[in-house]
Amino acid sequence: MNNFGRLFRLSIWGESHGPAVGIVIDGCPPGIHLSPEDFSRDLERRRADAPGTTGRHEPDRPIFKSGLFKGKTTGSPLEIEFLNLEANSSDYEDIKEIPRPGHADWAASVKYKGFNDPRGGGHLSGRLTVGLVAAGVVAKKIIPRVNIRSAVVEIGGRKNFRNLLQRTQKIGDSLGGIVECRAENVPPGLGEPFFDSVESLLAHAVFSIPAVKAIEFGDGFRSARSKGSEFNDAIIDRAGRTKTNHAGGINGGITNGNDLVFRVAVRPTASISLPQRTIHLAQDRIVTLRLAGRHDTCIALRMPVILEAVTAIVLADLFLLGRAADILSRNQVVKPQRGKSLS
C-alpha cells in the first residue's frame, strides 16, 4: 500500500492538480529542530529552473500541519504539506478519453475503476516527489555524519549533453539519463537480510520515484562480465576499508563501511509535443495525439536531490532499527534461576 519504512515510516498523499500534496512521517524521533529554512536548499534543487525542465514553477514552501512544537519534533506523526498554486488543468480537458502513450493513464483508470484524477498524472505524478525530498531533509538529521550526494552522469547516452538538450527541447521530444548516488561515512552493519537487505530497501524506495526504470549497485551489470579475482574487494585494514569498491559498499545485503554507490536509469519524459498514436476510448478508434502543457525535456535533471532523499530515508530507518536492536540486546540480560543451570 502507500506506506514505506518500519520505524521511520512514510505515507505520501495528494494529486498533481489537487489543492496540495504532502507527506506524513510516523516514527520521527522527538527533539529534532526543524524550520522552513532547513528545507530551502533541497527544495530549490528539486525546483524546475534549469534548462530542459518544466515551466511549472511551484513555490514549495513547507507547511507543518502536525508533529512540530516550538520548532522541534514532538515524536507524534509529522505532516508536511505543499500547496499546488501553479497547476493548469485546462490542458487535460480534451484528453479525458485519450490515454497518453508512456503514461499511467490507461493502467490507472483500470486499477481505480475510472475514479482516478487524470490531471497531470494525479497521484502517480512526479509532483509528489516534493514530499519525498521533505522527508529526506528530516532523515538527514537522524544520520548527520552520512554525506549523500548525487549527480547526473549521462543524458541521451552522452556525458556532455547541453547542446543535445537544447536541440531535443526545440523539436518537442525528450531524453533519458543516468544519475549516480554516493553516500559517504555510512556505518557498517546496516541491513536486515534477506528481504530488508540494503539493496532491497533502496531499490524499493528508488523504484517508487516516477520514471526510474533500472538500478545497479557498485559495478552492477559490469560484474556479470568480471572474474571473481577482478571483482572481489581486497580488505586493507581492521575497519573493513577496501582497496576497491566494486561491491558498492554492500556485502551480503549489509553495509561494509565503504562508500555506498548506486546508479539509476531514468526514462525519457513521457509527455512530448511530437504527434503520437493512441486509442480514443469513447470513439473506439486510433487517433493522433499532440500534447500541450509544460513538461520536462529530461526528468533526470531533477532526480539527484530526490535520490539523495530516498537514500537518507532508507538509511535513517535502518539506523533506527539498528539502534533499537542494540538497546534491546543490552536490556536482555538473562539471570539464572537459583539452583538451575543455563545449559
N, C-alpha and C positions, 0 to 999 in steps of 0.2 A: 504494500500500500504506500501511501505518500508520507513515509517516515524513514529516517535513517539514523543509525547510531545506537549504542547500547546505554552509555551513561551520558555522553554529550549528544543529545537526541534532537533531531531537527524535524520540523514539519513545514513545508513550503506551501504557500497559498496565493490565490489571485489569478487574474487573466490579463493578457496583454493590453486589452482595451477596456477593462473594467475600471472601477474607481481607484483601485490601489492593488499593489502586490506586497508580499511580506514574508517573514519567516518567524517561526516560534522555536525558541531554543529551550528545551527542558533539560534539567541536569546541569545548568550553568552554575559553577561554584559561586558562593556568596563573596562579597567584598571586592570584586573586580571593578576598578574605576573605568567608567565609560562616559564619553561625551561625544557630541556630534563631530567634533574636530578629529576624534580618533578614526573616523570613517572616511574623512575627506580624501586622503591620498589614494586609497584603493578604489573608492567610488569614482574618482576623477580618472583613474587609469582605465576603468571599465567604460566610461562615458564615450559616446560616439563623436569624437572631434577630429580624428586623424583622417587623411585622405583615404578613400576606399571604405569608409564606414557610413552608416545610415544618417539621413538628415533629421531623424527624430532626436531631439535634444531634451531629455528629461533632467530636471534639477537634482533629483535623487537625494533629498535631504531626509535623513533617518528620523522617524517619529517613534519614540519609545512609548508603547501602549501599556506595558506591564513589566514587572521584574526589575525595575530600577527605582532607587530611592536615594535622594541626595547625591546623585552622581555615582552610586555604586550598586552593583547587582545584589539582589536580595536572596537569591537562591531559588526563588519561585520562577515559573516559566517566563522567559524574557521574550517579549514580542516586539518586533521592529517592522514598521510599516513605511512604504514608499508610495506616494501619490502618483497616479498617471495623469499628467497635466498636458501632454503634447500628443495624445493619440488622435488619429484622424480615421474614423471608421467609415467614412464615405467611400473609400477605395474598395470596400468589401461588399457594398450593396448589390453590385451587379454580378457577383460570382458566388452567391449562396449555393447555387445548384451546380457549380462547376469546380470540382476539386482540383487544386493546383498540383501539377506534377512536382514530385520531390518533397511535397509537404505531407503532413499527417491528416489533412482534411478528410479524406475518404475513410482512413482507418479509424480516426476519432469518431466520425459520425456513426460508424458501425458499432464501436465499443460502447458509446454513450447513447445509443438509440436515437441519434439526431438531436439530443438536447444540449450538446456541447456548444460553447461560444466559439464561432469560427473566426472572429475578427482578430487578425494578426497572429493566428495560431492559438488564441485563447490561453488555456492553462499550459499548453505544450510549447509556448513561445520562449525564445531566449531572453525575453524581457524579465522572466522570473529569476534569472541568474543574479540579479541585483541582491536578492535575498541571500544567495549563497556567499556572495562577496561580503555582505554584512556579517554573516555567521563566521566567516573566515577571520574577520577583524577580531571578533571575540575569542575565537580559538587560538589565535596567535598570542594572546595574553596568557593563555594557560601553558604554552610552551615557549616562553620568551627567549630561551637560548638558541632555539632552532631558527636558522636563517633559510627562508624559502624564496627562491627566485625563478622566474620563468621568462622565456623569450621565444619569439618566432624565429625559427632557423631556416624555414623554406616556405615559399609561396609559389604555387603553379610549377613546382619542380625546379625552382631557381632560388639561389641564395641572395642574388641581387635582383630585387623584384619591383623597384619603384616604377620604372617605365612600363613594365608589364601590367601593373595595377592600373596605371592611368589609361593605357590602351584598352584594357578589358572593361573598365568603368565607362569609357566613352561609347563602346558598342552595346552596352547594356547586358553584358554577360557577368560571370562570377568566377572566383578561383578558390581552390582549397589550399591548405597549408599544413605544416608540421610545427608543433610547439614543444619545446623541451622544458621540463621542470626539474629543478635540483634543490634538495633540502640538505643543508649542512648542519653539523652538530646534533644529528639525530642520535639519541641514546640507544645503545644495543639492548636487545631483549624484548622489543615491542613486537606484538603479533600473537595471534591465537590460532595456530594451525589446528585442523586443516581449513575449515570453512571461513574463518576470520583471519587468515593469513594477511600480511601487509598488502601483498599483490591483490588478493581477493577483495579487500575493503576498498583499496584505492581504485581498482577497476570498476567496482560497483558505483563509487561516488563519481568517478570521471565520466562513465557512460550515462550518468544522469544529466550531464550537460548536453543540451541540444547541439547536434552537428558533429559530435565526436564519433568517429567510426572505427578507430583502432587504437591500441595502446601497446607499448613494449617497454620492458624494464631492462636497464643496463644495455647489453649488446642486442637484446631482443632477438629478432629474426636472424641476425648475423650469427648468433650462437649455433644455429642449426647447420651452418657451414664451417664450424670450427671443430678442432680436435680438443679433447679434454686437456691435453698438455698446453694448449693455447688459451683455453677459456678459464681454467682454474686460476683463482687469485691467490698468489703467494702471501701468507701471513708474515708480517715483518716485525711485530712486537706483541707484548703481552696485552695491549689494549685492543688487539684484533685488527689493527690497521693493515691494509693490504697494499701490495706494490701496484697492482692494477685494480680496476673496479668493473670488470666485465659483468658481474652479477648485479650491479646497480644498487649495492648496499643492502641486499637481502639474501639470506641463505635459509632454506627450509621454511620460508614464509615469515622469518623473524629478522628484524633489523640487526646488522652486524657492526654498527658503529661507524661505517664509512658513509660517504655521501649517498643519499637516496636519489636515484636518477631514473627518470622515465620520459618517454616522448609519446605524443598523441597525434593522430591524423585527424584533421578537421575537414569535412566535406565542403565542396563549393556551396555558397549560399543558394538555397532552393529558389528564392524569389529573384527572377531575372526579367528584364524588359523584352527579351527576344521572343518571338512567337513560338508557342508550344502547343502540341496536340493533346487533348484530353476529352473526357466524356461530359456531356451536358446531361445531368441526371434527370431533370424534368422532361427533357425532349428526347431522351434516349438516342442521342446521336453524337458523333465525334465532331468537335469544334476546335477552332484555333483560338488560343487564349493569349492575350497581351496584358501583362500585369502593370498596373500603375503603383504608386506609393513610394515610400522611402525605404531603401534596403541597403544592406552592406554589400560591397563588392567582394569582400573577403572577411568572413567571420573570425578567421584565425587571428586577425589583428587585435581583437578584443578578448582573446582567450587567455593570455598569460596570467592576468590577475585572478581570473576565475579558477584556473588550475592551482594557483597558489592557495586560494581559499579552501578548495576541497581537500587539498593535501593537509593543510593545517587542521581542518575539521577531523579528518581521519586520525592524524597523529595525536590530537588533543583527546579524542575518545580512547585511543589505545593507552595514552599516558595515564588517564584517569582510571582505566581498568587495571593497569599495572600497579598504580598506587593503592588501589583498593585491595588488590591481591596481597600486596606487601603488608598492609595493615592487618588483614585477616590472618596471614601466616604468623605475624608477631603475637596476635592475641590467642592463637590456638596452641597454647602450651598445655600439654596433657600431663596431669598429675596422676601418678599411680595410686590406686586404692590400697589402703593398709592391708598388708598380708597377701597382696596379689602382685603377680609379675606382669610386665607389659608384653612379654614374649608369648 
